[in-house]
Amino acid sequence: MNNKFYEYFFFWQKKFRFTAEFIEMRRAALDIFVNWIALHPELQHREDLRTFLQADEETMEIFRFQETGIFKAKAAELMQMFRDVQSKVSDAVLRKEKPVEETTPEYEKLKHYVFELENHLAEAQKHAYRLVKRH
């Protein structure tokens, strides 16, 4: 994983240790982020977003099971899952280091997007913290 993520995570963990201030700051930042997503023109009419925002825990559990059931997965995803299991089992049995995984251009593109998103979210969190601190 990205070392910057771990450095960021441990910095905040050491600084706040889940204090009331930290929890309130994260709640406020999350509230701003969720409201921002809910205002997106393409997402605001999505049924799954509405379910996420309005459903109780039982409804969400049913929805998660329907969306992530093993039989919903594509053949390529199932094969990758089996390769991952095989790799982990062989690593555990042979006690060797994890082999370098093959990556696809799609994976690399998504990985780059996630890292960029992490940076944007960190900036949004900083701005949200400043706004919360002012009020």
DOBA-778583 format. One record per residue (C-alpha): x, z, y; residue in three letters; residue number from 1. Coordinates in nm, 3 decimals. Example, Ala and Ser with C-alpha at 12.3 -4.5 7.8 and 13.67 -1.06 7.14 Angstrom:
<recs>
REC      c1      c3      c2   r   k
REC   1.230   0.780  -0.450 ala   1
REC   1.367   0.714  -0.106 ser   2
</recs>
This chain:
<recs>
REC      c1      c3      c2   r   k
REC   0.000   0.000   0.000 met   1
REC   0.100  -0.016   0.363 asn   2
REC   0.342   0.260   0.468 asn   3
REC   0.194   0.261   0.819 lys   4
REC  -0.137   0.368   0.670 phe   5
REC   0.020   0.667   0.497 tyr   6
REC   0.217   0.765   0.807 glu   7
REC  -0.101   0.745   1.016 tyr   8
REC  -0.300   0.939   0.756 phe   9
REC  -0.046   1.219   0.722 phe  10
REC   0.002   1.241   1.099 phe  11
REC  -0.370   1.303   1.151 trp  12
REC  -0.389   1.534   0.853 gln  13
REC  -0.107   1.751   0.985 lys  14
REC  -0.239   1.748   1.340 lys  15
REC  -0.604   1.828   1.273 phe  16
REC  -0.639   1.953   0.914 arg  17
REC  -1.015   1.880   0.928 phe  18
REC  -1.083   2.108   1.218 thr  19
REC  -1.422   2.103   1.390 ala  20
REC  -1.268   1.894   1.668 glu  21
REC  -1.136   1.638   1.420 phe  22
REC  -1.466   1.615   1.233 ile  23
REC  -1.662   1.571   1.556 glu  24
REC  -1.416   1.310   1.680 met  25
REC  -1.444   1.110   1.356 arg  26
REC  -1.825   1.146   1.353 arg  27
REC  -1.848   1.016   1.709 ala  28
REC  -1.614   0.725   1.633 ala  29
REC  -1.810   0.640   1.320 leu  30
REC  -2.138   0.657   1.512 asp  31
REC  -2.004   0.413   1.772 ile  32
REC  -1.872   0.181   1.501 phe  33
REC  -2.198   0.181   1.301 val  34
REC  -2.402   0.114   1.616 asn  35
REC  -2.165  -0.170   1.704 trp  36
REC  -2.213  -0.322   1.357 ile  37
REC  -2.591  -0.278   1.375 ala  38
REC  -2.599  -0.482   1.698 leu  39
REC  -2.421  -0.780   1.543 his  40
REC  -2.660  -1.080   1.560 pro  41
REC  -2.606  -1.185   1.198 glu  42
REC  -2.594  -0.837   1.047 leu  43
REC  -2.883  -0.671   1.227 gln  44
REC  -3.140  -0.854   1.013 his  45
REC  -2.964  -0.795   0.680 arg  46
REC  -3.166  -0.597   0.427 glu  47
REC  -2.858  -0.430   0.277 asp  48
REC  -2.750  -0.296   0.618 leu  49
REC  -3.102  -0.165   0.681 arg  50
REC  -3.095   0.001   0.337 thr  51
REC  -2.758   0.159   0.413 phe  52
REC  -2.872   0.294   0.750 leu  53
REC  -3.216   0.419   0.645 gln  54
REC  -3.202   0.504   0.275 ala  55
REC  -3.172   0.844   0.115 asp  56
REC  -2.905   0.923  -0.146 glu  57
REC  -3.122   0.828  -0.446 glu  58
REC  -3.208   0.486  -0.302 thr  59
REC  -2.842   0.420  -0.222 met  60
REC  -2.738   0.509  -0.577 glu  61
REC  -2.990   0.260  -0.719 ile  62
REC  -2.875  -0.006  -0.471 phe  63
REC  -2.507   0.053  -0.557 arg  64
REC  -2.576   0.021  -0.929 phe  65
REC  -2.763  -0.307  -0.879 gln  66
REC  -2.488  -0.452  -0.662 glu  67
REC  -2.185  -0.338  -0.859 thr  68
REC  -2.306  -0.350  -1.217 gly  69
REC  -2.054  -0.493  -1.461 ile  70
REC  -2.288  -0.777  -1.554 phe  71
REC  -2.302  -0.897  -1.192 lys  72
REC  -1.929  -0.967  -1.189 ala  73
REC  -1.798  -1.322  -1.214 lys  74
REC  -1.592  -1.428  -1.514 ala  75
REC  -1.270  -1.437  -1.310 ala  76
REC  -1.334  -1.084  -1.184 glu  77
REC  -1.392  -0.961  -1.539 leu  78
REC  -1.072  -1.124  -1.659 met  79
REC  -0.880  -0.964  -1.372 gln  80
REC  -1.035  -0.628  -1.459 met  81
REC  -0.922  -0.666  -1.822 phe  82
REC  -0.571  -0.766  -1.709 arg  83
REC  -0.555  -0.458  -1.486 asp  84
REC  -0.666  -0.230  -1.770 val  85
REC  -0.417  -0.391  -2.007 gln  86
REC  -0.138  -0.348  -1.753 ser  87
REC  -0.222   0.017  -1.688 lys  88
REC  -0.245   0.098  -2.058 val  89
REC   0.085  -0.071  -2.138 ser  90
REC   0.249   0.107  -1.842 asp  91
REC   0.119   0.441  -1.966 ala  92
REC   0.225   0.378  -2.325 val  93
REC   0.566   0.232  -2.246 leu  94
REC   0.619   0.455  -1.938 arg  95
REC   0.758   0.174  -1.733 lys  96
REC   0.721   0.080  -1.371 glu  97
REC   0.424  -0.127  -1.266 lys  98
REC   0.502  -0.501  -1.277 pro  99
REC   0.472  -0.710  -0.966 val 100
REC   0.122  -0.852  -0.959 glu 101
REC   0.055  -1.217  -0.896 glu 102
REC  -0.128  -1.281  -0.573 thr 103
REC  -0.344  -1.566  -0.461 thr 104
REC  -0.364  -1.710  -0.110 pro 105
REC  -0.717  -1.568  -0.082 glu 106
REC  -0.589  -1.220  -0.168 tyr 107
REC  -0.303  -1.245   0.083 glu 108
REC  -0.544  -1.365   0.353 lys 109
REC  -0.782  -1.077   0.280 leu 110
REC  -0.493  -0.829   0.269 lys 111
REC  -0.371  -0.950   0.609 his 112
REC  -0.727  -0.923   0.745 tyr 113
REC  -0.760  -0.565   0.619 val 114
REC  -0.431  -0.461   0.778 phe 115
REC  -0.535  -0.619   1.108 glu 116
REC  -0.874  -0.450   1.081 leu 117
REC  -0.697  -0.118   1.025 glu 118
REC  -0.507  -0.168   1.351 asn 119
REC  -0.825  -0.259   1.539 his 120
REC  -1.008   0.042   1.396 leu 121
REC  -0.722   0.270   1.499 ala 122
REC  -0.749   0.135   1.853 glu 123
REC  -1.128   0.175   1.850 ala 124
REC  -1.086   0.531   1.726 gln 125
REC  -0.845   0.606   2.012 lys 126
REC  -1.091   0.467   2.266 his 127
REC  -1.379   0.656   2.108 ala 128
REC  -1.176   0.976   2.115 tyr 129
REC  -1.104   0.928   2.485 arg 130
REC  -1.473   0.866   2.555 leu 131
REC  -1.579   1.172   2.357 val 132
REC  -1.317   1.385   2.527 lys 133
REC  -1.439   1.277   2.873 arg 134
REC  -1.800   1.371   2.802 his 135
</recs>
